[in-house]
Amino acid sequence: QWTGSIIEFVEMIYGLDEMKCIDNGEASILELIKELGQIYGIEVKDCYSAYVDMKRRKNESRTYFLDKMRDRLNGRMNRDDEKERMKK
């Protein structure tokens, strides 16, 4: 079950669409929203409005969720690297 916000979900879907990593990029945004929404138990009624809201963001980066995900994953890898160094 998706426990993040709808706009975070939509941001992730648009990112996946841009990466063309699902069905070689052949699936539409609406198909991705519907299929992944079913998997994660979330219904997005208007994904384009969420996308427009993302585009209106004023900060340096408009991809808050993807940026946070990248930062946290890099942090995890850095912590793992530190644990490995401590074992030596």
N, CA, C and O atoms as a MOPAC input file, in Angstrom:
PM7 MOZYME 1SCF
protein

 N      0.84200 1    -1.18200 1     0.00000 1
 C      0.00000 1     0.00000 1     0.00000 1
 C      0.88400 1     1.24000 1     0.00000 1
 O      1.83900 1     1.34200 1     0.77000 1
 N      0.55000 1     2.17400 1    -0.87200 1
 C      1.28100 1     3.44000 1    -0.94900 1
 C      0.89900 1     4.28500 1     0.24700 1
 O     -0.28600 1     4.49400 1     0.50600 1
 N      1.89100 1     4.77500 1     0.98300 1
 C      1.60000 1     5.59500 1     2.15800 1
 C      2.13200 1     7.02000 1     2.01000 1
 O      2.02800 1     7.82600 1     2.93400 1
 N      2.69400 1     7.32100 1     0.85500 1
 C      3.11500 1     8.68600 1     0.57700 1
 C      1.93500 1     9.48300 1     0.03300 1
 O      0.80000 1     9.00500 1     0.01100 1
 N      2.21900 1    10.69400 1    -0.40100 1
 C      1.15400 1    11.54000 1    -0.94300 1
 C      0.88200 1    11.17100 1    -2.40300 1
 O      1.68500 1    10.50200 1    -3.05400 1
 N     -0.25600 1    11.62000 1    -2.89000 1
 C     -0.60700 1    11.38400 1    -4.29000 1
 C      0.39700 1    12.08000 1    -5.20700 1
 O      0.81900 1    11.51400 1    -6.21600 1
 N      0.77100 1    13.28700 1    -4.86200 1
 C      1.69900 1    14.01400 1    -5.73100 1
 C      3.06900 1    13.33000 1    -5.75700 1
 O      3.74200 1    13.35800 1    -6.78800 1
 N      3.49800 1    12.71900 1    -4.65100 1
 C      4.75100 1    11.96000 1    -4.65200 1
 C      4.64700 1    10.75200 1    -5.57900 1
 O      5.58700 1    10.43400 1    -6.30800 1
 N      3.50600 1    10.08900 1    -5.54300 1
 C      3.26800 1     8.93800 1    -6.41300 1
 C      3.33300 1     9.36600 1    -7.88100 1
 O      3.97400 1     8.70700 1    -8.70100 1
 N      2.67200 1    10.46000 1    -8.19800 1
 C      2.65500 1    10.96200 1    -9.57400 1
 C      4.06200 1    11.36800 1   -10.00200 1
 O      4.46300 1    11.11000 1   -11.13700 1
 N      4.81000 1    11.99800 1    -9.10800 1
 C      6.18900 1    12.38500 1    -9.42300 1
 C      7.02800 1    11.15100 1    -9.76100 1
 O      7.81000 1    11.16900 1   -10.71200 1
 N      6.86300 1    10.08500 1    -8.98300 1
 C      7.58600 1     8.84500 1    -9.24300 1
 C      7.19100 1     8.26900 1   -10.60500 1
 O      8.05200 1     7.82400 1   -11.36500 1
 N      5.90100 1     8.27600 1   -10.91100 1
 C      5.42100 1     7.72900 1   -12.18500 1
 C      5.99500 1     8.51400 1   -13.35800 1
 O      6.45400 1     7.92400 1   -14.33600 1
 N      5.97400 1     9.82400 1   -13.26600 1
 C      6.53600 1    10.63600 1   -14.34800 1
 C      8.03700 1    10.36800 1   -14.50000 1
 O      8.55200 1    10.34400 1   -15.61800 1
 N      8.73400 1    10.16800 1   -13.38600 1
 C     10.15200 1     9.82100 1   -13.44600 1
 C     10.37700 1     8.48900 1   -14.13900 1
 O     11.26600 1     8.36400 1   -14.98100 1
 N      9.56600 1     7.48800 1   -13.78400 1
 C      9.67500 1     6.18400 1   -14.44200 1
 C      9.37800 1     6.28700 1   -15.93000 1
 O     10.02900 1     5.64300 1   -16.75300 1
 N      8.38900 1     7.10300 1   -16.26200 1
 C      8.05200 1     7.29800 1   -17.67200 1
 C      9.22600 1     7.91000 1   -18.43000 1
 O      9.54500 1     7.47500 1   -19.53700 1
 N      9.86400 1     8.90500 1   -17.84700 1
 C     11.01100 1     9.54400 1   -18.50700 1
 C     12.18800 1     8.59400 1   -18.65000 1
 O     12.95700 1     8.70300 1   -19.60500 1
 N     12.33900 1     7.66600 1   -17.71500 1
 C     13.44400 1     6.70500 1   -17.78100 1
 C     13.16300 1     5.57700 1   -18.78300 1
 O     14.06800 1     4.83300 1   -19.15900 1
 N     11.91000 1     5.46200 1   -19.20700 1
 C     11.50900 1     4.43300 1   -20.18200 1
 C     11.88400 1     3.02500 1   -19.71100 1
 O     12.29500 1     2.18100 1   -20.50600 1
 N     11.73300 1     2.78800 1   -18.39400 1
 C     12.15200 1     1.50800 1   -17.82800 1
 C     10.99400 1     0.54000 1   -17.59700 1
 O     11.20300 1    -0.53800 1   -17.04000 1
 N      9.80400 1     0.89200 1   -18.00200 1
 C      8.65600 1    -0.01200 1   -17.92400 1
 C      8.11600 1    -0.18000 1   -19.34100 1
 O      7.77400 1     0.79800 1   -20.00600 1
 N      8.04400 1    -1.41800 1   -19.79100 1
 C      7.58600 1    -1.73000 1   -21.15700 1
 C      8.34000 1    -0.93400 1   -22.22100 1
 O      7.76100 1    -0.50500 1   -23.21900 1
 N      9.63900 1    -0.74400 1   -21.99100 1
 C     10.48200 1     0.00100 1   -22.93900 1
 C      9.93100 1     1.38800 1   -23.26100 1
 O     10.15200 1     1.90800 1   -24.35500 1
 N      9.21700 1     1.98400 1   -22.31100 1
 C      8.67800 1     3.31800 1   -22.51100 1
 C      7.40700 1     3.36500 1   -23.34200 1
 O      6.94500 1     4.44300 1   -23.71800 1
 N      6.84100 1     2.20400 1   -23.63000 1
 C      5.64200 1     2.15100 1   -24.46900 1
 C      4.35300 1     2.43000 1   -23.69400 1
 O      3.34400 1     2.80200 1   -24.29300 1
 N      4.37500 1     2.25600 1   -22.37900 1
 C      3.17200 1     2.49300 1   -21.56900 1
 C      2.95600 1     3.99600 1   -21.39300 1
 O      3.90800 1     4.74800 1   -21.18900 1
 N      1.70800 1     4.41900 1   -21.47400 1
 C      1.39300 1     5.83300 1   -21.28200 1
 C      1.38400 1     6.16500 1   -19.78800 1
 O      1.34300 1     5.27600 1   -18.93700 1
 N      1.42300 1     7.45100 1   -19.49700 1
 C      1.32300 1     7.89900 1   -18.10200 1
 C      0.05100 1     7.34200 1   -17.47000 1
 O      0.08400 1     6.81900 1   -16.35700 1
 N     -1.06100 1     7.45400 1   -18.17700 1
 C     -2.33100 1     6.97900 1   -17.62000 1
 C     -2.30200 1     5.47900 1   -17.33600 1
 O     -2.83900 1     5.02700 1   -16.32500 1
 N     -1.67800 1     4.71100 1   -18.22200 1
 C     -1.55700 1     3.26800 1   -17.99200 1
 C     -0.68800 1     2.99200 1   -16.76400 1
 O     -1.02100 1     2.13900 1   -15.94100 1
 N      0.41900 1     3.71400 1   -16.64800 1
 C      1.29400 1     3.53200 1   -15.49400 1
 C      0.57800 1     3.89500 1   -14.20000 1
 O      0.66900 1     3.16900 1   -13.21000 1
 N     -0.13700 1     5.02400 1   -14.20900 1
 C     -0.87900 1     5.46600 1   -13.02300 1
 C     -1.89900 1     4.40500 1   -12.62400 1
 O     -2.02300 1     4.06300 1   -11.44800 1
 N     -2.62600 1     3.88900 1   -13.60700 1
 C     -3.67900 1     2.90400 1   -13.32000 1
 C     -3.08600 1     1.59700 1   -12.80300 1
 O     -3.50400 1     1.09700 1   -11.75800 1
 N     -2.11500 1     1.04200 1   -13.52500 1
 C     -1.54900 1    -0.26000 1   -13.15700 1
 C     -0.79400 1    -0.20500 1   -11.83100 1
 O     -1.01400 1    -1.03800 1   -10.95200 1
 N      0.08900 1     0.77100 1   -11.69200 1
 C      0.84100 1     0.86500 1   -10.44500 1
 C     -0.05300 1     1.30700 1    -9.29200 1
 O      0.17800 1     0.93500 1    -8.14200 1
 N     -1.07200 1     2.10200 1    -9.60400 1
 C     -2.04200 1     2.48000 1    -8.57900 1
 C     -2.77000 1     1.27200 1    -8.02100 1
 O     -3.02300 1     1.19500 1    -6.81900 1
 N     -3.10600 1     0.32900 1    -8.89000 1
 C     -3.75400 1    -0.91000 1    -8.42600 1
 C     -2.81800 1    -1.70700 1    -7.54100 1
 O     -3.22700 1    -2.23100 1    -6.50500 1
 N     -1.57400 1    -1.79800 1    -7.94300 1
 C     -0.59400 1    -2.55900 1    -7.15700 1
 C     -0.42500 1    -1.94400 1    -5.76600 1
 O     -0.38200 1    -2.65800 1    -4.76500 1
 N     -0.33200 1    -0.62500 1    -5.71500 1
 C     -0.06500 1     0.06500 1    -4.45100 1
 C     -1.31100 1     0.55100 1    -3.72700 1
 O     -1.20900 1     1.19100 1    -2.68000 1
 N     -2.48500 1     0.25400 1    -4.27100 1
 C     -3.73200 1     0.61700 1    -3.59600 1
 C     -3.98500 1     2.10300 1    -3.50900 1
 O     -4.45200 1     2.60400 1    -2.48600 1
 N     -3.67400 1     2.81300 1    -4.58700 1
 C     -3.90800 1     4.26000 1    -4.60500 1
 C     -4.65100 1     4.61900 1    -5.89300 1
 O     -4.36500 1     4.08000 1    -6.96200 1
 N     -5.59600 1     5.52600 1    -5.77200 1
 C     -6.33900 1     5.98900 1    -6.93900 1
 C     -6.00400 1     7.45100 1    -7.19300 1
 O     -6.17900 1     8.30600 1    -6.32500 1
 N     -5.52500 1     7.71600 1    -8.38700 1
 C     -5.19400 1     9.08100 1    -8.79200 1
 C     -6.24000 1     9.49800 1    -9.80300 1
 O     -6.31900 1     8.93700 1   -10.89600 1
 N     -7.03500 1    10.47200 1    -9.43900 1
 C     -8.13900 1    10.87900 1   -10.30900 1
 C     -7.70600 1    11.83200 1   -11.41800 1
 O     -8.27000 1    11.80800 1   -12.51200 1
 N     -6.70200 1    12.67500 1   -11.13800 1
 C     -6.27600 1    13.64900 1   -12.13700 1
 C     -4.76000 1    13.81800 1   -12.06500 1
 O     -4.25900 1    14.73000 1   -11.40700 1
 N     -4.04200 1    12.93700 1   -12.74100 1
 C     -2.57600 1    12.97200 1   -12.66300 1
 C     -2.01300 1    14.22300 1   -13.33500 1
 O     -0.95100 1    14.70800 1   -12.94300 1
 N     -2.70800 1    14.74800 1   -14.33600 1
 C     -2.17400 1    15.92600 1   -15.01300 1
 C     -2.17900 1    17.14400 1   -14.08600 1
 O     -1.25200 1    17.95300 1   -14.13200 1
 N     -3.20500 1    17.28400 1   -13.24900 1
 C     -3.22800 1    18.40300 1   -12.29300 1
 C     -2.06900 1    18.30200 1   -11.31300 1
 O     -1.45700 1    19.31000 1   -10.95900 1
 N     -1.76700 1    17.07100 1   -10.87100 1
 C     -0.62500 1    16.87800 1    -9.97500 1
 C      0.66900 1    17.26200 1   -10.68900 1
 O      1.54600 1    17.88500 1   -10.09100 1
 N      0.79100 1    16.89700 1   -11.95700 1
 C      1.97400 1    17.24600 1   -12.74000 1
 C      2.09700 1    18.77200 1   -12.88600 1
 O      3.19000 1    19.32400 1   -12.75700 1
 N      0.98800 1    19.43600 1   -13.15100 1
 C      0.99800 1    20.90500 1   -13.26700 1
 C      1.43200 1    21.51900 1   -11.94300 1
 O      2.19300 1    22.48700 1   -11.92900 1
 N      0.95600 1    20.96700 1   -10.82900 1
 C      1.38300 1    21.46200 1    -9.51100 1
 C      2.89500 1    21.30800 1    -9.33600 1
 O      3.55500 1    22.19400 1    -8.79200 1
 N      3.43600 1    20.18800 1    -9.79400 1
 C      4.88400 1    19.97900 1    -9.71700 1
 C      5.62500 1    21.02000 1   -10.55400 1
 O      6.64300 1    21.55800 1   -10.12000 1
 N      5.11800 1    21.30000 1   -11.74100 1
 C      5.75900 1    22.27800 1   -12.62000 1
 C      5.74000 1    23.67900 1   -12.02600 1
 O      6.61600 1    24.49000 1   -12.33000 1
 N      4.76800 1    23.97200 1   -11.19400 1
 C      4.62900 1    25.31000 1   -10.59600 1
 C      5.53900 1    25.51700 1    -9.38800 1
 O      5.64900 1    26.63800 1    -8.89200 1
 N      6.17500 1    24.49300 1    -8.91800 1
 C      7.05000 1    24.62600 1    -7.75100 1
 C      8.13100 1    25.65300 1    -8.05200 1
 O      8.64500 1    25.72100 1    -9.16900 1
 N      8.46800 1    26.44400 1    -7.05400 1
 C      9.37000 1    27.58200 1    -7.26400 1
 C     10.82100 1    27.31100 1    -6.86600 1
 O     11.70200 1    28.09200 1    -7.22600 1
 N     11.09300 1    26.24200 1    -6.14600 1
 C     12.44900 1    26.00100 1    -5.66600 1
 C     13.39400 1    25.65400 1    -6.79800 1
 O     12.99000 1    25.51300 1    -7.95200 1
 N     14.66800 1    25.51900 1    -6.44000 1
 C     15.70600 1    25.17600 1    -7.41000 1
 C     15.34700 1    23.89400 1    -8.16900 1
 O     15.53500 1    23.81000 1    -9.38200 1
 N     14.84000 1    22.91900 1    -7.45600 1
 C     14.42200 1    21.66300 1    -8.07100 1
 C     12.92400 1    21.48800 1    -7.84600 1
 O     12.40900 1    21.79000 1    -6.77000 1
 N     12.24500 1    21.00700 1    -8.85000 1
 C     10.79900 1    20.79400 1    -8.73000 1
 C     10.46200 1    19.34100 1    -8.45100 1
 O      9.28800 1    18.97700 1    -8.38800 1
 N     11.48000 1    18.50700 1    -8.28300 1
 C     11.25800 1    17.07600 1    -8.04500 1
 C     11.61000 1    16.72200 1    -6.59800 1
 O     12.55900 1    15.98000 1    -6.34600 1
 N     10.84700 1    17.25300 1    -5.66500 1
 C     11.12300 1    17.06700 1    -4.23700 1
 C     11.25400 1    15.59400 1    -3.85400 1
 O     12.21800 1    15.20700 1    -3.19300 1
 N     10.30000 1    14.78300 1    -4.26200 1
 C     10.26600 1    13.37900 1    -3.85600 1
 C     11.44300 1    12.60600 1    -4.44100 1
 O     12.11600 1    11.86100 1    -3.72800 1
 N     11.69100 1    12.78000 1    -5.72900 1
 C     12.80100 1    12.06700 1    -6.35900 1
 C     14.14000 1    12.52000 1    -5.79000 1
 O     15.05300 1    11.70800 1    -5.63400 1
 N     14.26500 1    13.80700 1    -5.48100 1
 C     15.49700 1    14.31900 1    -4.87100 1
 C     15.70400 1    13.70300 1    -3.48600 1
 O     16.80800 1    13.28200 1    -3.14100 1
 N     14.64100 1    13.65800 1    -2.71000 1
 C     14.70900 1    13.08600 1    -1.37000 1
 C     15.05800 1    11.59200 1    -1.44200 1
 O     15.83800 1    11.08900 1    -0.63400 1
 N     14.47300 1    10.89600 1    -2.41300 1
 C     14.76100 1     9.47400 1    -2.59300 1
 C     16.24100 1     9.28200 1    -2.92900 1
 O     16.90200 1     8.42000 1    -2.35000 1
 N     16.75800 1    10.07600 1    -3.85500 1
 C     18.16600 1     9.98800 1    -4.24000 1
 C     19.07000 1    10.25000 1    -3.03200 1
 O     20.02100 1     9.50600 1    -2.79400 1
 N     18.77600 1    11.29800 1    -2.27700 1
 C     19.58700 1    11.64600 1    -1.10900 1
 C     19.57800 1    10.53300 1    -0.06600 1
 O     20.61900 1    10.18900 1     0.49300 1
 N     18.40800 1     9.98000 1     0.18800 1
 C     18.32200 1     8.92000 1     1.19500 1
 C     19.03500 1     7.65200 1     0.75700 1
 O     19.67800 1     6.99500 1     1.57500 1
 N     18.93400 1     7.29400 1    -0.52300 1
 C     19.62000 1     6.10100 1    -1.00300 1
 C     21.13400 1     6.29900 1    -0.95600 1
 O     21.86800 1     5.39300 1    -0.56200 1
 N     21.60000 1     7.48500 1    -1.35700 1
 C     23.03200 1     7.76500 1    -1.24300 1
 C     23.48600 1     7.73100 1     0.21000 1
 O     24.57100 1     7.23100 1     0.50700 1
 N     22.67300 1     8.25200 1     1.11300 1
 C     22.98700 1     8.20100 1     2.53500 1
 C     23.09900 1     6.77500 1     3.04700 1
 O     23.99500 1     6.45400 1     3.82800 1
 N     22.19500 1     5.93000 1     2.60600 1
 C     22.22800 1     4.52100 1     3.01000 1
 C     23.51500 1     3.85200 1     2.52700 1
 O     24.16400 1     3.12200 1     3.27700 1
 N     23.87400 1     4.10600 1     1.28000 1
 C     25.10100 1     3.51100 1     0.74300 1
 C     26.33500 1     4.03100 1     1.48500 1
 O     27.27200 1     3.27400 1     1.74100 1
 N     26.33600 1     5.31600 1     1.82700 1
 C     27.45300 1     5.87500 1     2.59600 1
 C     27.54600 1     5.23300 1     3.97800 1
 O     28.64200 1     4.92700 1     4.44600 1
 N     26.40000 1     5.02700 1     4.63400 1
 C     26.40400 1     4.36300 1     5.94800 1
 C     26.90900 1     2.93000 1     5.82300 1
 O     27.67800 1     2.46100 1     6.66200 1
 N     26.47100 1     2.23700 1     4.76700 1
 C     26.94800 1     0.86800 1     4.54100 1
 C     28.44800 1     0.84900 1     4.29200 1
 O     29.15200 1    -0.02000 1     4.80600 1
 N     28.94400 1     1.80000 1     3.50800 1
 C     30.38500 1     1.88900 1     3.26600 1
 C     31.13800 1     2.10500 1     4.57500 1
 O     32.18300 1     1.49500 1     4.80400 1
 N     30.61000 1     2.96500 1     5.42300 1
 C     31.24800 1     3.24600 1     6.71700 1
 C     31.26200 1     1.99900 1     7.59900 1
 O     32.25900 1     1.72700 1     8.26800 1
 N     30.17100 1     1.24600 1     7.60400 1
 C     30.12600 1     0.00000 1     8.38300 1
 C     31.17800 1    -0.97900 1     7.88400 1
 O     31.83900 1    -1.64000 1     8.68400 1
 N     31.34000 1    -1.07600 1     6.56000 1
 C     32.33400 1    -1.97800 1     5.99100 1
 C     33.74600 1    -1.54800 1     6.36100 1
 O     34.60100 1    -2.39200 1     6.63000 1
 N     33.99800 1    -0.22600 1     6.37800 1
 C     35.32000 1     0.27400 1     6.77400 1
 C     35.61100 1    -0.02600 1     8.23700 1
 O     36.74800 1    -0.32400 1     8.60300 1
 N     34.57500 1     0.05300 1     9.07400 1
 C     34.74500 1    -0.18900 1    10.51500 1
 C     35.06300 1    -1.66200 1    10.79500 1
 O     35.70200 1    -1.96500 1    11.80300 1
 N     34.63400 1    -2.57200 1     9.93500 1
 C     34.87800 1    -3.99500 1    10.11900 1
 C     36.32500 1    -4.37000 1     9.86500 1
 O     36.78900 1    -5.40100 1    10.35100 1
 N     37.04100 1    -3.55600 1     9.11700 1
 C     38.41900 1    -3.89200 1     8.72000 1
 C     39.40700 1    -3.65300 1     9.82000 1
 O     40.60200 1    -3.88800 1     9.63800 1

